[in-house]
C-alpha cells in the first residue's frame, strides 16, 4: 500500500504544483505583455525613423544617428521577440534575458537622448521623459519580481515552493 504525500502548502493554502509548469498570474505581464508592447514600440519607432530618413537635407551626422536609432530598434524588436519566445518555451534563461533587456533598453534610450541633446542640441520632449519614466518604472517593478518571485523560480528553475 502506498501512502500519498500531502500537497505542498504555501501561506496555509494547498498549492497545485501543475500551476507552476505554465505562466499564470502576474508573470503574464513580463512574460508576454511586456515583450509584445516592446515589439510594437520598436515597430512604431522604426516606421517613424524611416519617415525621417525620407526627408531631404539630413547632415551626415544626423543620417548616422538616425541609422543607429533604426538599427537599435530593429535589434531590440528581435530581442524582445526572442525574450517572449523564451518565456513561452519556459527556458530557464528567460528571467536573466528579461532583466538584461530591460537594463539595456534604459541604457540605450539614455544614450540616444544624451547624444541627441549634446550633439544636435535637441532637448527632451514630454514624450521622451514619459518613455524613460515608463521604462524605469517597469524595470523597478519587474526586475525584483524576476529575482524574488517563487512563481518565477518554480516555473523557470523548477524550484517548487517550500512545504509547510
ZIDALIN-V780998 format. One record per pair of residues at least 12 apart in sequence whose ideal C-beta (glycine too) atoms are under 7 Angstrom apart, sorted by the first residue. I is the first residue (numbers start at 1). J is the second residue. D is the distance in whole Angstrom. If there is no record, write none. Layout:
{{I & J & D} {I & J & D}}
This chain:
{{8 & 160 & 6} {8 & 161 & 6} {8 & 163 & 4} {9 & 163 & 7} {9 & 164 & 5} {10 & 161 & 5} {10 & 164 & 7} {15 & 161 & 6} {17 & 160 & 6} {20 & 151 & 7} {20 & 154 & 4} {20 & 155 & 6} {20 & 160 & 7} {23 & 87 & 6} {23 & 155 & 6} {25 & 151 & 6} {26 & 145 & 7} {27 & 151 & 5} {27 & 152 & 7} {27 & 155 & 7} {30 & 98 & 6} {30 & 142 & 4} {30 & 145 & 7} {30 & 146 & 7} {31 & 87 & 4} {32 & 84 & 6} {32 & 87 & 7} {34 & 138 & 7} {34 & 142 & 7} {35 & 80 & 5} {35 & 81 & 7} {35 & 83 & 5} {35 & 84 & 3} {36 & 84 & 7} {38 & 76 & 7} {38 & 80 & 4} {39 & 77 & 5} {39 & 80 & 5} {39 & 81 & 6} {42 & 73 & 5} {42 & 76 & 5} {42 & 77 & 3} {42 & 80 & 7} {43 & 77 & 6} {45 & 73 & 5} {46 & 70 & 6} {46 & 73 & 5} {46 & 74 & 6} {49 & 66 & 6} {49 & 69 & 5} {49 & 70 & 5} {49 & 73 & 7} {52 & 66 & 5} {53 & 66 & 6} {61 & 119 & 7} {62 & 120 & 7} {65 & 115 & 7} {69 & 112 & 6} {72 & 108 & 6} {76 & 105 & 7} {79 & 101 & 6} {80 & 101 & 6} {83 & 97 & 5} {83 & 98 & 6} {83 & 101 & 6} {90 & 155 & 6} {90 & 156 & 6} {92 & 156 & 5} {92 & 157 & 6} {94 & 156 & 6} {95 & 146 & 4} {95 & 152 & 6} {95 & 156 & 6} {98 & 146 & 6} {99 & 143 & 5} {99 & 146 & 6} {102 & 138 & 7} {102 & 139 & 5} {102 & 142 & 7} {102 & 143 & 6} {103 & 139 & 7} {105 & 135 & 6} {106 & 135 & 5} {106 & 136 & 6} {106 & 139 & 6} {109 & 131 & 7} {109 & 132 & 6} {109 & 135 & 6} {113 & 128 & 6}}
